[in-house]
C-alpha cells in the first residue's frame, strides 16, 4: 500500500512539473503617425508565462530604448530599418523579435488651386497631397490682401475690376510647402472713386494737382477755386487769386464707369494773417489706435469762439471737440472762429476714411500742449519732386540739434515706411526715400523733429 502511494505521488510531481514550464515570446507591431510620417509608434505584443520586467529596443539606426511602447523618429537616411525587441521576464526568460520598418525621409508635396467668381466675390479652393498632411493655407489674392486658413477653401471680394494673380502656399506637417496660383478676372466689381488733390502755393497763385483714385479711368475734372472761378481744363490747373486769403477749393471727378466723387480743401494764398483772427486746423491718422484721426486746432487770435461743422450734420462749439462718424467716407469739416465783432475767419478741410466694414470712426481735436502736434511750420519741410516716382527728397530746416525720424503712411493711415535719421544739427538737411516699389497713389509723409511733427501729402506715380 505504501509503495503504491509513493509511486503515485512521484508520477503526479513529474506530470505537474511538465505542465508548468516557463515560456516567453517577443513580438511587436509598428505604425507611423499620420501627422508626421517620420515618427513611428512601437507597441509591445509579447506573451509570457510570467511578468515581463525589461524591454530592450534597437531601431536599426543606432538608437535604442528601454520603454515598453516607445515612439521613435527616423531622422536621416532611407529605410527599410531592422528594429528588434528583446524582453526579459521575472523568471529570467528572454526572447528576441526583429522586423523591418519601411521608411523614406524624402518629403514631397503638391498643390493645385481653382477659383469660382460671381460678380466681385471669388471662392478659392486648394487641393493638396504629399508625404505629410496639410496643416495651413496662406492665401494671397493679388490685390494687396491676404489671409490664413486651416481649411482648404476661402473667399475674397475684389474692390476693382481687372486681372489678378491669386496664389496659395500650403504647409504640411513634415515642413513641406507647396505653391499654386491662378489668374482671376474680375468684371463685376462696383465702380469706386475717391477724389483728392494736393496744392502748391506761390504768393497769390495756387496750383492744384489731382491725386484721386478710381476703378475706372477719370474722364472729367471740375475745379471750383473758391472765388467764383470754375476750371475744367484737366487734372492739374493753376489759378491766381485777386487777393490774399483762405479759399475753399473743391474738385469733382467723373469716371468712365459712371462714378462721381468730390473733395474740398482750403488753400491759403498770400498772407495767412489778414486780420486779428485766423481759423486753421490740421489732421493726420492716429497711429496709437486710440482714435482714427487726430486733429490739431491751430487757430490764432485773441478771445476766440469756435463753431465746428463736421460735414455729417454734427456741430460743436468746443475748442477741442471729439466727433464720431457713423461710417467710412469723405466729410468736409469747417471751423469758423470769431474774435469780437471785428474778425471772423473760416477754414475747411476734407477728411477721408476708407475701411471695408464701413465701421464708425472718430476724430479728436487736441491742442499742441496735449498732443504730439505737427508744430513745425509748413515752410520747414519741402518735398520734391512731388509727384515722385523712383525717389523723393525731403529738405528740412531745423533751428537746433534734434533727433529726426521719418514715417510714410498710406491714405488709410497704415505705416508703410520708416527711417531714423539720427541726431541732426541746426541748419538745412536733405533726406531721401525710395518710392520705386510703391503703388501709385496719395501718401502722407510725417517728419518728427524732437517732440514736434509736420505731415505733408506726397503723390507717387509709378
C-alpha positions in Angstrom: 0.0 0.0 0.0 2.8 2.4 0.9 4.7 1.5 -2.3 1.6 2.3 -4.5 1.1 5.7 -2.8 4.8 6.7 -3.2 4.7 5.8 -7.0 1.5 7.8 -7.5 3.0 10.9 -5.8 6.2 10.7 -7.9 4.1 10.5 -11.1 2.0 13.5 -10.0 5.1 15.6 -9.4 6.6 14.8 -12.7 3.3 15.5 -14.5 2.8 18.9 -12.7 6.4 19.9 -13.5 5.9 19.3 -17.2 2.8 21.4 -17.5 4.2 24.4 -15.5 7.2 25.0 -17.7 8.0 28.8 -18.1 7.9 30.5 -21.6 8.3 33.9 -23.3 7.7 35.1 -26.9 8.8 38.6 -28.0 6.5 40.3 -30.6 5.6 43.9 -31.5 3.6 46.0 -34.0 4.7 49.3 -35.6 2.7 52.2 -37.2 3.8 55.7 -38.3 1.9 58.8 -37.2 -0.3 60.4 -39.9 0.6 63.9 -38.7 4.4 63.2 -39.1 5.3 60.1 -41.1 8.9 60.1 -39.8 7.6 59.2 -36.2 6.9 55.5 -35.6 5.0 54.1 -32.7 6.2 50.7 -31.5 3.8 48.6 -29.4 4.8 45.5 -27.4 2.7 42.5 -28.3 4.9 39.9 -26.4 3.4 36.9 -24.5 5.0 35.2 -21.5 4.1 32.8 -18.6 5.1 35.4 -16.1 5.5 39.2 -16.0 8.0 41.0 -18.3 10.4 43.1 -16.3 12.5 44.7 -19.1 12.4 45.7 -22.7 15.4 46.4 -24.9 14.7 48.0 -28.3 17.1 48.7 -31.2 15.8 50.6 -34.1 18.4 49.9 -36.7 19.7 53.4 -37.0 21.9 53.3 -33.9 19.2 54.4 -31.4 17.8 52.3 -28.6 15.0 52.5 -26.0 14.1 50.6 -22.8 10.4 51.7 -22.8 7.6 49.1 -23.2 5.9 51.1 -26.0 8.3 53.7 -27.4 8.0 56.3 -30.2 11.0 56.8 -32.5 11.8 59.3 -35.1 14.0 58.3 -38.1 16.0 61.5 -38.7 18.2 60.7 -41.7 18.8 58.2 -44.5 16.2 55.9 -46.0 14.9 52.5 -44.8 14.0 49.8 -44.6 15.3 49.6 -41.0 15.6 46.4 -38.9 14.0 47.0 -35.5 14.5 44.4 -32.7 12.8 43.9 -29.3 14.4 41.8 -26.5 12.2 41.0 -23.5 13.2 39.5 -20.1 10.7 38.1 -17.7 10.7 37.8 -13.9 11.9 34.2 -14.2 14.8 35.3 -16.4 13.3 34.1 -19.6 14.5 36.1 -22.7 13.2 36.3 -26.2 14.1 38.5 -29.2 12.0 39.5 -32.2 13.0 41.6 -35.2 11.0 43.1 -38.1 11.7 45.6 -40.9 10.4 49.2 -40.8 9.8 50.7 -44.3 10.5 54.5 -44.3 12.0 57.1 -46.6 12.7 60.6 -45.2 12.3 62.2 -48.6 9.4 64.7 -48.2 7.2 65.7 -51.1 4.1 67.7 -51.7 2.0 69.2 -54.4 -0.9 71.7 -54.6 -3.4 72.9 -57.1 -5.9 75.8 -57.0 -9.2 76.6 -58.5 -11.5 79.7 -58.4 -15.2 80.4 -58.9 -16.3 84.0 -59.3 -19.7 85.6 -59.1 -19.7 89.3 -59.5 -16.7 90.5 -57.5 -16.7 87.6 -55.0 -14.3 84.8 -55.7 -14.3 81.4 -53.9 -10.9 79.7 -53.9 -10.3 76.0 -53.3 -6.9 74.2 -52.9 -6.2 70.5 -53.4 -3.0 69.3 -51.7 -1.3 66.0 -51.2 2.2 64.9 -50.0 4.2 62.9 -47.6 2.7 64.8 -44.7 -0.8 66.2 -44.2 -1.8 69.8 -44.9 -2.0 72.0 -41.8 -2.3 75.6 -43.1 -3.1 77.6 -46.1 -1.6 81.1 -46.8 -3.7 82.9 -49.5 -2.6 85.9 -51.5 -5.3 87.5 -53.5 -3.1 89.6 -55.8 -4.6 92.9 -54.8 -2.6 93.6 -51.7 -4.8 91.5 -49.4 -4.1 88.1 -47.9 -5.3 85.7 -45.2 -4.6 82.4 -43.5 -6.9 79.4 -43.0 -6.7 75.9 -41.7 -9.2 74.8 -44.2 -8.7 74.4 -48.0 -11.3 77.0 -49.1 -11.7 80.8 -48.7 -13.4 83.7 -50.4 -12.4 87.2 -51.3 -14.3 90.3 -52.6 -12.3 92.4 -55.1 -12.8 96.2 -54.9 -11.8 96.8 -58.5 -12.3 95.2 -61.9 -9.2 93.7 -63.5 -7.0 90.7 -63.7 -5.3 89.4 -60.5 -2.8 86.6 -59.9 -4.0 84.8 -56.7 -1.8 82.2 -55.0 -1.8 79.8 -52.1 1.1 78.3 -50.1 0.1 75.1 -48.4 2.2 74.0 -45.4 2.4 70.3 -44.5 3.0 68.5 -41.2 6.5 67.4 -42.3 7.6 71.0 -43.2 7.0 70.6 -46.9 5.4 73.6 -48.6 3.6 73.5 -52.0 2.6 76.5 -54.1 -0.2 77.1 -56.6 -1.6 80.1 -58.3 -4.5 81.0 -60.6 -5.4 84.1 -62.7 -8.6 85.7 -61.7 -10.6 88.0 -63.9 -13.0 90.4 -62.2 -15.6 92.3 -64.2 -18.5 92.6 -61.7 -16.9 94.9 -59.0 -18.9 98.0 -58.2 -17.4 101.2 -59.6 -15.5 103.2 -57.0 -13.8 106.5 -56.9 -12.3 108.9 -54.3 -11.5 112.4 -55.3 -8.4 114.0 -53.8 -5.8 116.6 -54.6 -2.9 118.5 -53.2 -1.8 122.1 -53.8 1.3 124.2 -54.2 1.2 127.9 -53.5 3.4 130.7 -54.5 2.3 134.2 -53.5 -1.3 134.7 -54.8 -1.0 131.7 -57.3 -2.1 128.2 -56.4 -1.5 125.0 -58.5 -3.8 122.1 -57.6 -2.9 118.6 -58.7 -5.3 115.6 -58.9 -4.5 112.7 -56.6 -7.8 110.8 -57.0 -8.1 107.0 -57.1 -10.8 105.2 -59.1 -11.7 101.8 -60.5 -12.2 103.3 -64.0 -10.3 106.0 -65.8 -11.2 109.6 -64.9 -12.7 111.4 -67.9 -13.5 114.8 -66.4 -12.3 117.1 -63.7 -14.2 120.2 -62.4 -12.2 122.6 -60.1 -14.2 125.2 -58.1 -11.4 127.5 -56.9 -13.5 129.1 -54.2 -13.6 132.6 -55.7 -16.3 132.0 -58.3 -13.8 130.5 -60.8 -14.5 127.0 -62.2 -11.8 125.3 -64.2 -12.3 122.1 -66.3 -9.0 122.0 -68.2 -7.6 118.8 -66.8 -6.1 117.0 -63.8 -3.7 119.9 -63.0 -4.7 123.6 -63.0 -3.2 126.8 -61.8 -5.1 129.9 -60.7 -4.1 133.4 -59.5 -6.3 135.0 -56.9 -7.1 138.7 -56.7 -6.2 139.0 -53.0 -4.7 137.1 -50.1 -6.9 134.8 -48.1 -8.2 131.3 -47.5 -10.2 129.8 -50.3 -12.2 126.5 -50.3 -11.2 124.6 -53.4 -13.4 121.7 -54.5 -12.6 119.0 -57.1 -15.3 116.8 -58.7 -14.3 113.9 -60.8 -16.3 111.6 -63.1 -15.1 108.2 -64.4 -15.8 106.1 -67.5 -17.6 103.6 -65.3 -20.1 106.3 -64.1 -18.6 107.0 -60.7 -18.5 110.6 -59.3 -16.7 111.9 -56.3 -16.0 115.4 -54.7 -13.2 116.5 -52.4 -12.7 120.0 -50.9 -9.7 121.6 -49.1 -8.8 125.1 -48.1 -6.0 126.8 -49.9 -4.2 129.8 -48.3 -2.6 132.3 -50.6 -0.7 135.5 -49.8 -0.5 136.5 -46.2 -2.3 134.0 -43.9 -2.7 136.6 -41.2 -5.0 139.1 -42.9 -6.8 140.0 -39.6 -6.6 139.6 -35.9 -8.0 136.1 -36.1 -7.3 133.1 -38.4 -9.1 129.8 -38.4 -6.9 126.8 -39.1 -6.5 123.1 -38.2 -4.6 120.1 -39.5 -5.3 116.4 -39.2 -3.5 113.1 -39.6 -4.1 109.4 -38.9 -3.7 108.4 -35.3 -1.1 105.6 -35.2 -1.7 104.9 -31.5 -5.0 103.3 -32.2 -7.0 105.4 -29.6 -8.7 107.4 -32.3 -8.9 107.1 -36.1 -7.8 110.7 -36.8 -6.0 113.2 -34.7 -6.8 116.9 -35.4 -4.8 119.9 -34.2 -6.6 123.2 -33.7 -4.0 125.7 -34.9 -6.3 128.8 -35.0 -4.9 132.1 -33.8 -6.4 135.3 -32.4 -7.5 136.8 -29.1 -10.6 135.6 -27.2 -11.7 133.2 -29.9 -15.1 131.5 -30.0 -15.4 128.3 -32.1 -18.1 126.9 -34.4 -17.4 123.4 -35.9 -19.4 121.8 -38.7 -18.3 118.1 -39.2 -20.0 117.6 -42.6 -22.5 115.0 -41.4 -24.9 117.2 -39.5 -22.8 117.3 -36.3 -21.6 120.5 -34.8 -19.7 121.7 -31.8 -18.6 125.0 -30.1 -15.8 123.4 -28.1 -12.2 124.5 -28.8 -11.0 120.8 -28.9 -14.0 118.6 -29.8 -14.2 114.9 -30.4 -16.7 113.6 -33.0 -17.7 110.2 -34.2 -18.8 109.5 -37.7 -21.3 106.7 -38.4 -19.3 105.2 -41.3 -16.4 105.5 -43.7 -16.4 108.2 -46.3 -15.3 111.7 -47.1 -16.5 114.6 -44.9 -15.9 118.3 -45.2 -15.0 119.8 -41.8 -15.3 123.6 -41.4 -14.2 125.7 -38.5 -15.3 129.3 -38.0 -13.6 131.4 -35.4 -14.7 134.7 -34.1 -12.8 137.3 -32.2 -15.1 140.1 -31.0 -17.2 142.0 -33.6 -14.2 142.8 -35.8 -13.0 139.4 -37.0 -14.5 136.2 -38.3 -12.5 133.5 -40.2 -13.5 130.2 -41.7 -11.2 127.2 -42.7 -12.4 123.9 -44.2 -10.7 120.6 -45.0 -11.9 117.2 -46.0 -11.2 114.0 -44.1 -11.4 110.6 -45.8 -11.5 107.2 -44.1 -11.7 104.0 -46.1 -12.5 100.7 -44.4 -14.0 97.6 -45.7 -16.6 97.1 -43.0 -17.9 100.7 -43.0 -17.3 100.9 -39.3 -17.7 104.1 -37.2 -14.6 106.2 -36.8 -13.6 109.1 -34.5 -11.7 112.3 -35.0 -10.3 114.0 -31.9 -9.1 117.6 -32.0 -6.4 118.4 -29.5 -4.1 121.3 -28.6 -0.4 121.3 -29.3 0.1 121.0 -25.5 -1.7 117.7 -25.2 -0.8 116.1 -28.5 2.4 115.4 -30.3 1.5 118.1 -32.8 2.9 118.9 -36.2 4.1 122.2 -34.8 6.8 122.8 -37.3 5.8 125.4 -39.9 5.0 124.2 -43.4 7.9 126.2 -44.7 10.3 124.0 -42.5 9.7 121.0 -44.9 9.9 120.9 -48.7 9.1 117.6 -50.6 10.4 117.3 -54.1 9.7 116.0 -56.7 6.0 115.8 -56.0 4.6 113.7 -57.7 7.5 111.3 -57.1 8.5 108.2 -59.0 11.7 106.4 -58.0 12.9 108.7 -55.3 11.5 111.5 -53.1 13.7 114.1 -51.4 12.8 115.9 -48.1 14.5 119.2 -47.4 14.3 120.1 -43.8 15.3 123.3 -41.9 15.7 122.9 -38.1 16.7 125.5 -35.6 18.6 123.4 -33.1 20.1 119.9 -32.9 17.4 117.2 -32.5 16.6 113.6 -33.2 14.9 113.3 -36.6 12.7 110.4 -37.9 10.5 110.0 -41.0 7.4 107.9 -41.5 5.4 107.3 -44.7 1.7 106.3 -44.4 -0.9 105.4 -47.0 -4.2 107.3 -47.1 -5.7 104.9 -44.6 -3.0 105.7 -42.0 -1.1 102.4 -42.2 2.6 102.9 -41.8 4.5 101.5 -44.8 8.0 103.0 -44.4 10.1 104.4 -41.5 13.5 105.9 -41.3 15.5 107.0 -38.3 17.8 109.8 -39.4 19.5 110.1 -36.0 20.6 113.4 -34.4 20.9 116.3 -36.8 22.4 119.7 -36.1 20.8 123.0 -36.8 20.5 124.0 -40.4 19.3 122.5 -43.7 19.3 118.8 -44.3 18.1 116.7 -47.3 16.8 113.2 -46.7 15.8 110.7 -49.4 13.2 107.9 -49.5 13.0 105.3 -52.2 9.5 105.1 -53.7 10.1 102.9 -56.8 8.3 99.9 -55.3 5.2 101.9 -54.0 1.9 101.6 -55.9 0.7 104.9 -57.4 -1.4 106.9 -55.1 -1.6 109.5 -52.3 0.6 109.2 -49.2 1.3 111.1 -46.1 4.9 111.9 -45.0 5.4 112.7 -41.4 8.7 114.2 -40.1 9.3 114.3 -36.4 12.0 116.6 -35.0 12.4 116.2 -31.3 8.8 116.4 -29.9 7.5 118.3 -32.9 5.9 116.9 -36.1 4.8 118.0 -39.5 2.8 116.0 -42.0 2.6 116.6 -45.8 1.0 114.9 -48.7 3.0 113.1 -51.3 1.8 111.8 -54.7 3.5 108.7 -56.1 3.2 107.9 -59.8 4.8 104.6 -60.9 
